[in-house]
Amino acid sequence: MVVIEHVGNALCLDFANTVNVRSAPARDWLGSADGLQTWAASAGRPLTSAGEHVPSLAAMRAVRDAVYDVFSPIAHGRLPESDALDALVATHAEGIKRARLSRQTDRYVWSWPPPRTRAVLLWEAAASAVDLLQRGPLDRIGECPSCGWVFLDTSKNRRRRWCSMATCGSREKAQRYYARHAG
């Protein structure tokens, strides 16, 4: 059984993290239709239909890359490129045309009528990104120095450094320990 980590603390960031190491990916959940189905189900957003408008996996990866290209610079205190923002806004605008506002406890949220398609997943990820950009806290966006995953730091002390301690954090600490104690 494959364990899929969702450590971004926002749908858009988890969507950006569907590739494990950007420089040399060993796993890309958007590399196949089955991979996408598996990831979507693990994110609590199972796809139930192909739907009328079926974005290709390449289109899904393009939106994923736009989300990453927006939030990675923010994690390092820089402004994102306008091309990445424009791609994200275009996907969001396309989704909003088909969305409705639905009451969720004490606020309204964007929702899309069934069936749950690839397009709906893209629109949800874009809406999550736009919401995070509008509401922040952008000063709590981080990027794992080991794998490049982006995350929203929700830790109390605001010092989260890794995608997860179980994955990159412990590996990095072990490497530093062995480097200090080697011959």
DAPE-V914282 format. One record per pair of residues at least 4 apart in sequence whose C-alpha atoms are under 7 Angstrom apart, sorted by the first residue. I is the first residue (numbers start at 0). J is the second residue. D is the distance in whole Angstrom. If there is no record, write none. Layout:
((I	J	D) (I	J	D))
//
This chain:
((3	41	7) (5	13	6) (6	13	7) (6	150	7) (6	162	6) (6	163	7) (7	12	5) (7	13	5) (7	149	6) (7	150	4) (7	151	6) (8	150	6) (8	151	6) (9	13	6) (9	127	7) (9	151	7) (10	14	6) (10	124	6) (10	127	6) (11	15	6) (11	66	7) (11	124	5) (11	125	7) (11	127	5) (11	128	5) (12	16	6) (12	149	6) (12	150	6) (13	17	7) (14	63	6) (14	124	7) (15	63	5) (15	64	7) (15	66	6) (15	67	5) (16	148	5) (16	149	7) (17	27	6) (17	28	5) (17	29	7) (18	24	6) (18	26	6) (18	27	4) (18	28	6) (19	24	6) (19	25	7) (19	26	6) (19	27	7) (19	146	7) (20	24	5) (20	146	5) (20	147	6) (21	147	7) (28	34	5) (28	35	5) (28	38	6) (29	34	6) (29	35	5) (29	56	6) (29	60	6) (30	34	7) (30	56	7) (31	35	6) (32	36	6) (33	37	6) (34	38	6) (35	39	6) (36	40	6) (36	45	7) (36	46	6) (37	41	6) (38	42	6) (39	43	6) (39	44	5) (39	45	5) (39	46	7) (40	44	5) (40	45	4) (46	115	5) (46	116	5) (46	117	7) (47	114	6) (47	115	5) (47	116	6) (48	114	6) (48	115	6) (48	116	5) (49	53	6) (49	116	6) (49	117	7) (50	114	7) (50	116	6) (52	118	7) (53	117	6) (53	118	6) (54	58	6) (54	59	7) (54	117	6) (54	118	6) (55	59	6) (56	60	6) (57	61	6) (58	62	6) (59	63	6) (59	121	7) (60	64	6) (61	65	6) (62	66	6) (62	87	7) (63	67	6) (64	68	6) (65	69	6) (65	83	5) (65	86	6) (65	87	6) (66	70	6) (66	87	7) (67	71	6) (68	72	7) (68	79	7) (68	83	6) (69	73	7) (69	79	5) (69	83	6) (69	84	6) (70	74	6) (71	75	7) (71	142	7) (71	149	7) (72	76	6) (72	77	5) (72	78	6) (72	79	5) (73	77	5) (73	78	6) (73	79	7) (73	140	7) (74	140	5) (74	141	5) (74	142	6) (80	84	7) (81	85	6) (82	86	6) (83	87	6) (84	88	6) (85	89	6) (86	90	6) (87	91	6) (87	125	6) (88	92	6) (89	93	6) (90	94	6) (90	122	6) (90	125	6) (91	95	6) (91	122	6) (91	125	5) (91	126	6) (92	96	6) (94	98	6) (94	122	5) (97	111	7) (98	109	6) (98	110	6) (98	111	5) (99	109	6) (99	110	5) (99	111	6) (100	107	6) (100	108	5) (100	109	5) (100	110	6) (101	107	5) (101	108	5) (101	109	6) (101	110	6) (102	106	6) (102	107	4) (102	108	6) (103	107	6) (103	108	7) (111	119	7) (115	119	6) (116	120	6) (117	121	6) (118	122	6) (119	123	6) (120	124	6) (121	125	6) (122	126	6) (123	127	6) (124	128	6) (125	129	6) (126	130	6) (127	131	6) (128	132	6) (129	133	6) (130	134	6) (131	135	5) (132	137	7) (139	151	6) (139	152	5) (140	150	6) (140	151	5) (140	152	6) (141	149	6) (141	150	5) (141	151	6) (141	152	7) (142	147	6) (142	148	6) (142	149	4) (142	150	6) (143	147	5) (143	148	5) (143	149	6) (143	160	6) (143	161	5) (143	162	5) (144	161	7) (145	167	6) (148	162	6) (150	162	7) (152	157	6) (152	159	6) (153	157	7) (154	158	7) (154	159	6) (161	167	6) (161	168	5) (162	167	7) (163	167	6) (163	168	6) (164	168	4) (164	169	5) (165	169	6) (166	170	7) (167	171	6) (168	172	6) (169	173	6) (170	174	6) (171	175	6) (172	176	6) (173	177	6) (174	178	6) (175	179	6) (176	180	6) (177	181	6))
//
